[in-house]
Amino acid sequence: MCRPYCKTAIALLLLCITSNGAIFAKDSNQPGSVPYTDIRRFTDAFAQIKANYVEEISDELLLESAIRGMLDGLDPHSSYLSKDDFSDLQESTSGEFGGLGIEVTMENGFIKVVSPIDDTPAQRAGVKPGDLLIRLDDKPVKGMDLNDAVKLMRGKPGTSIELLIVREGSEGPFKLIVERDVIRIKSVRGELLEPDYAYVRLSTFQTRTGRDMVNLIEKLRKENKQSLKGLILDLRNNPGGVLSAAREVADAFLEEGLVVYTKGRAEDAEMKYNATPGDIINGAPLIVMVNEGSASASEIVAGAIQDHVRGILMGTATFGKASVQTVLPLDSGTAIKLTTARYYTPKGRSIQAEGIKPDIKLRRAKIELLEDEPVDPIKESDLSGHLDNPQEKTTKPNAKSQQAKKRSLVNRDYELFEALNLLKGIDLLQTKGQ
């Protein structure tokens, strides 16, 4: 006999299902149908929990847990969003939120770091892409819900959390203490590395990232006082973000053609995004830097640039997330984040769980420069009675200043130093070939 709370559960389920236009059917493959036998098994389990669990538990908590379980069983990126979770998500896409500044996902029951965000407590403390978090303070992560883990990492600015980390290549787990802070993300920054050669770093994809990048490149061009001869777009450790921003960034460098397309079961999940005429750097050489922390929207940009042979990808293979999540609001301010489509590069490649392989593989390295010779080598100009150069002397840039800047760059970021050398080489070859 079905007890009162069992009848209540069935009534709640009937209300939820019929309000979404679903019907009961024995054939679970029928579109829009819910199999009666499976629903009965669910209500039987609901009744057993209500009757026998060690403590009294509310219908609301049980049903919310059931929704979480449905989504958690699908893939690592689908999840239930409580009111606080939904609010946090909206804050993160707008560019300001509290916490450690770390993008994470689930892997084999542990929290895996996709990427620390630029200039955040996590990055400053030494958290790296690929790190596995196995304990947060005194709480083991194994079996913990991803949203619950994120809540533990968030907190009042100025408070600290101890992360127990497993890292490939390390002898064993080690601890890092990270102090929480208000995370204000400026997703776009850049500079002129040398005259004519610009560097633009995208740390994440927010709603304004595309527009902000275009404005920054225009600013750098004006600062250079002539057209740029090349640009480095840095997407390393960029965990992704808003799909529309990725489309705008790729479009900025493409004159025409497909940028990305999506496929899903629902009709509105199938979309194609094409580039509009106009290249922000007028066809100048482009290098895109990627690594294992470049995910999702970063991979959309990298895939479009690579398929159109618009630039050279340099670094290591990317993360490999080629799915699209849609946030679907529910009642009472909650929502579900649901994987609704897969995305494909212009040539039809799915890089899901594989990533994008760079055109030039370059791993992180630390370079130690040799000290300057204690005595300057003798040159022709040092010889007594040497012949003068008959050509008119021209003013040359300060050689020591240029050398010091190069040394600073190679020490600070060897990969970027190599990318700049490659960019200059491409421009040189193109100039000589004209």
Buried (B, 14 or more C-beta within 10 A) or exposed (E): EEEEBBEBBBEBBBEBBEEEEBEEBEEEEEEEBBBEEEBEEBBEEBBEBBEEEEEEEEEEEBBBBBBBEEBBEEEBBBBBBBEEBBEBBEBBBEBEBBBBBBBBBBEEEBBBBBBBBBBBBBBEBEBBBBBBBBBBEEEEBEEBBBBEBBBBBBBEEEEEBEBBBBBEEEEEEEEBEBEBBEBEBEBBBBEBBBEBBBBBBBBBBBBBBBBBBBEBBEEBBEEBEEEBBBBBBBBBBBBBBBBBBBBBBBBBBBEEEBBBBBEBEEEEBEBEBBBEEEBBBEEBBBBBBBBBBBBBBBBBBBBBBBBBEBBBBBBBBBBBBBBBBBBEEEEEEBBBBBBBBBBBBBEEBBBBEEBBBBBEEBEEEEEEEEEEEEEEEEEEEEEEEEEEEEEEEEEEEEEEEEEEEBBEBBEEBBBBBBBBEBBBEBBEEBEEEE
